[in-house]
Amino acid sequence: MRIVEARVIVTCPGRNFVTLKIVTSDGVSGVGDATLNGRELAVAAYLQEHVIPALIGRDPARIEDTWQYLYKGAYWRRGPVTMTAVAAVDTALWDIKGKIAGLPVYQLLGGRSRDGVTVYGHAFGDTAEALLSDISRFVAQGYRAVRVQTAVPGLPSVYGVGKAGETYEPASAAVPPESVWDTALYLDAVPRVLADVRAEFGPTLKLLHDVHHRLTPIEAARLGHSLEPYALTWLEDPVPAELQDGFRLIRQHTTTPLAVGEVFNTVWDCQQLITGQLIDYIRTTVVHAGGITHLRRIFDLAALYHVRSGSHGATDLSPICLAAALHVDIAIPNFGLQEYMPHAPETDAVFPHGYHFEGGYLHPSETPGLGVDIDEELAARYPYRPASLPVNRLTDGTLHSW
């Protein structure tokens, strides 16, 4: 059996997605997510021009060999575009392998380590009342964990905060929009909000908060210390991760658990953070960290150092990526949490899938392979629309992180 065809499908059912579909000489097909938010066409071109020609004629069963071939065969290694393309191929090959074996992918990864995958939802509000109401909505649906994001008084908008009860999509205009940021206002607002949330919902609901890389290490240390009374499950992306020693400084000043990794692409991006036990949750994803093969390698390293998984799972990852993530989540021994933002109805229609949410848990499909596909005819009805994530400037005009 050989790979005889591979094609890239770009579609925008509510937002942009890139999908790779691989077909074998026996007619078995597999799908992989290749979406890189705001840089979708860069990955599509990388696949079309550089990867697909190298796939034709290869044995689809040789997943590890193909991964190494695509990674080591490119002189320019790593980086989000390359690793997203590699991930798409890898995920599609696991899909094919599962279908040929007649098993869901998680069975090929060693079988279940748990009955369901605990997920967290995104709650936000522009007022305290709206935020508490939004959290109540998730609790009523059975969620055991909620990420809490809040508007900051004095700032017209805050990345990560949408309208309560509505699907949030930060990528908008083709040219990145700009907003204003003030760290002092943020550091004053967040502890007061988390205090209200914990008082309202008690000690058992898992609470998370995402800083979106906005702080310096000492500012993040101050925030983590101020949040200790409210027992967060994690404080996410407190600082830009290029300087990993920054996490060492934060660790010295707070016991609030730390999570990072959604923008990481390889195990080498997080090696020091994991082996130094500077984080508690690693948030790498199937699509941006080289596929199921490499994500499992990252999580295996993390397990040795008491670091749990917490994979990114926003709506900029297609249902193909979420399906693949669930197969990994259900199998690994050191699972922590899985981010879950339900997709728009148009997206679910384009990507029919067998995973489902019940009682605070997501459950992977039991059908052979990943249990997800793409309706190419329906996908063609949603043409690509340029959209970019926003950028921030401080009040004096200095360009800042999100």
N, C-alpha and C positions, 0 to 999 in steps of 0.2 A: 504494500500500500504506500502511495506517495501523495504529497500535496500537489494538486493540479491547478488550483485556483486560490487566489486571495484577493479580496476587494475591500476598499475603504468606503464606508457609508457615512456621510455627513448629514445631519438632520437637526431641526430646531423645533421640537414639539414643546414649546414653552421656554426652552433654553437650548443652547447648542450641545450636541453630543457627537463624538466620533467613534465609530465602531469598525472593527476589523472582523471580517468573516472569512474563515479558511475552509476549503472544501478538499476532500481526499478523493483518490481514484475510485474508492468504493462508494462514493456519494455521501459519506458522513461529513457533516459540517460542524464547526465550532465557532463561537463568538467571543470577542475580547473587547473590553472598553479601552478606548484610546483618547479619552477626553482630558484636555489640559485647559482649565478655565482661562479664557482670554487669549490663549495661544493655540486654539484648536487646529487651525490650518497648518501651523508649523509641524505638528505631529502627523497630520494627514499627508503632507508632502514628504516627510521623512519616511513614512511607511511606503508610500506609492513609489518613490524614486529610488530608495536605498534598500529597504527591507524585503518587500515583496519579490523582486527579482531573485533574491538569494534564497527564498523559501521554496520556489517551484522545484519539484523533484525530490525534496527532502522527505525523510521518513517522519511522519507526525508523531510516532511513538517515542522518539528520542527527545523528550522534553528538556532534560538537563543539558544534553549536548547542544541542542538548538539555543538554549539560553546562553551558554558559554560562547557559542559561535557568534551570536549577535552582540554580546557584550565585549568579548575580547577581539572580535574581528573588526571592530570600529576603532581606529586610532584615537578618535575623540570620544573617550568613554564618559559615562555618567551624565549628569545633567537631566533636567526634567523632560526635555523633548525626547532624548534618546531612551531614557528609562520608561517613559510612558509608552513608547512604541514597542519596546521589548516586552512590557507587561501585556500589551494587547495580544501579541503572538503567544506568549506563555499561557495566558488565560484561555485563549481559544484552543490550544493544544490539550490543556487539562479537560476542557469541555468534550473534546473529541475522545480522549482516552476514557472518560467516564461513560460516554455513550457506547463505545465499543465493548467495554467491560460489563455494561448493563447495570452500573452502580452510580449513585450520586457521588460527586467528587469527594465529599467528606469521608466516605468509606475508604477511598484510596489514600487518604491522609492519616488513617489509623482508626477511624470510627469516632463515635461520640465520646466526648469527655463531660458532657452536660446535656440536660434535656432541652434547654432553650437558650437563646442568646439575649441577655439583658441589654436593653437599649435605653438611650436617653433622648428626650425630646428637647426642643428649643422653645423656651418661654421668654417673652419680652414684652415691654410696655413702655409707653411714653409718660405714664404716671404710675405711682405706687399701686393705686387701685387696679389699673389695667394689668399690671404685672402679676399681682396676686390672683386676679381672675384667670389669667392665662395659665398660670401654674395649676390652678384648680382644674382647668380643662384637661390637662395631662394626667393629673391624679385620678380623675374620674374615668379616664380611659385605661387605667391600670399601670401607668408608667411608674417605675420604682426609682427613676433618676431623671433629673431635669437640669438642663443648663440654663442659668439665669443671666440674662443680659438686660441692661437698663439704660434708659435715656439719662443723660447727664444735664442737670439744670445749668443753663448758660451756654450750652452748645446746640446749634440748630439741628444737627444730626450726628449719629454715632454708628460707625460700621458694626454690623452684627445685630442691630436693633431695627426690626420692622414693625408693622402694625399687628397687634395681637390678633391671633386667629387667622392670619393670612399667610400664604406661602411667601417666604422671603427670598429674593433674588438680588444680590448686590451688584452683579454684572449688568451694566445698563448701556450707556452710550459707547460708540466705537472708540472714541478718545476718552481716556480715564477721567471721570469727573473728580473735582477736588472738594474737600471739606476741611473744616477747622477743628483743631484739637487743643485741649488744655489739660495737662496732666494734673495740676493742682485740683481742679474741679472734679476730675475723675476720682482721684484718691480720696477726696472728701465724700463723694456720693456713694461709692460701692459698699463700704462697710455698713453704712446706715441701711441701705437696701437689703443686704444679706441678713442683717439683724432682724428686720421686719419679716422676711421670708421664713427664717428659722423659727421665729416666735409663732408664726401663723401655722406652719406645717409640722412642727415637732421635730424630734431627733432622727426619725427613721428614713425620711425621704433623702435620697442622695442628691446633693446640690453641687453643681459645677459652675465655673465661671471662666470665660475666655477673655484674656487681656489683649489678644491680637498683636503681640510683639511690641506694644507701645511704650514700655518702660525701660529704664536703665536697671541694672542689677540691684542697686541699692534701693531704688524706688519699688522694685518688685519685692524685695525683702521686707520693706515697710508694709506693703499691701498684704503680703502673706502673713506677717505677724498680726496685723490688725484683724485678719479674718479667722484666726485660730479659734476664737470662741464659737464660731458657727460651723465648725467641723465640715469643711468642704471635702468632697471626694477627690477633687483636683482643682488646681489653678492652672489654666492652660496657656501656653505660649506667652509667658510673662515678659520675655525679652527676645530680640532677634537672636537666632541660634547660631549665627556664624561664629561668635566667640563663645565656645562652650564652657569656658572657665567662669563665665558669668553665672552659670547655674551653681557653681561651687560657692560663690558668695551668697547667693540666695539661700542655699541649703544651710549655711552657717547661722542664719538669722531667723529661720521659721521652720515649723514642723508641718505647715500646710503642704499636702502632697502636690507634686508638680507633674505636668503632662506636656509633651511637645512631640513634634515629628510629622505633621501632616504635609509639610513642604520638603521633607527629606526624601531622597531618591535611592539611597543604598545603605547597607549596614555600616559603611565607613562614615556616614554622616552622623551616626548616633553611637558609634562604638565607645567613645570616651564617656558619654553621658550614661550609658548602660553599665560599663565595667567599673566606673567610678561611683555607681549608685547615686547619681546626682538627680535622677528623675524616678518617678514611681509608675508612670504610664508612658508607653511609646505609641504614637498615634499614626505611624506609617500606614499606607493604604496599598491595596492590590495594584491599582492603576498607576500610581506614581512611584512605586518602589519595586518595579521590575517583575510584577506578577506574583502568582501564588508561590512559585518556586523560591523567589528571593524574599518575599514577605515571611514565609515560614522560617527562613534562615535567620532573619532579624529576630523573630519571636523566640526561636530556640536559644539564641544568645541571651536575650532578655530574661528568659526563664532561669538561667544560671545565676542571675544577680537580683532576684526578687522583684523584677520589673514586669508589670502586666501590660497586656495589650489594651488599646483604646482607640481603635481605628477610626479615622475621619470617615464621615458618611453623609456629607451634605448633598444637596440636590445637584451640585455640579459634577457628581459621579453618577453614571447611568445605572439603571437597575441591573445591568450585567455586572458591574463592579460590586454592587451591594450583594448580589447573589453569590459571587465568588468570595466576598468577605465572610459571609455567613458560613460557608463551608469550612473556611479556616477557623473562624471563631468557635464553631461547635466542636472542633477537633483538638485544638491546642490545650495544653495543661494550664497555661498562665493567662487565660482570658480575663479581662477586666470589665470593659464596657464596649458597646458599639454605638456610635452616633447614628441616629436615624431621623432623617427628615423625609416624610412621604413625598413622592413625586407628584407632579400635576397629573390629572386624568389623561391628558393627551400623551404624556410621556409613558404612562403605564400601558396605554393602548399600543404604542409603537414597540414597546418592549414587553411582550406578554411573559409572565413569570409565575413560578409556583411557590415562592416563599410567601409567608403570611405572618401577620402580627396578631398575637393573642395574649392577653393578660400581662402586658409588660415585656413580653418576649417576642423576638422574631424567630421563625423556624425555617430552615432551608428546605428547598424542594426535595422530595424523595424520588423524583424522576432521574433517570440516568444522565450524567453530565452535570452541568450547572443548574439546569431547570429554568433557563431563560433563553429568549430568542429575540430577533428583531423582525418586524413586519416591514420588509423593504418597500412594498408598494405604498403603505401608509406613510413611511418615513419620507418618501419622495415628495409628499404633499407639504412638507415643512422645510422650506429652504433656509440655508444658513443666514444668520443675522449677526453682524459684528457687534460684540459686546465686551467691555473691559471692566475690571474691578477698579474701585475708586482709590485715590491716594489722599493723604492728609497733609496739611500744613499746620504748623503751630501758629498762634495768634500773631506772631511777628513775621510770618511768611516763610519760615524755614520748613523745607520739605521734611516730613516725618513718616514713620511707619503708619500702617493702616489706621 
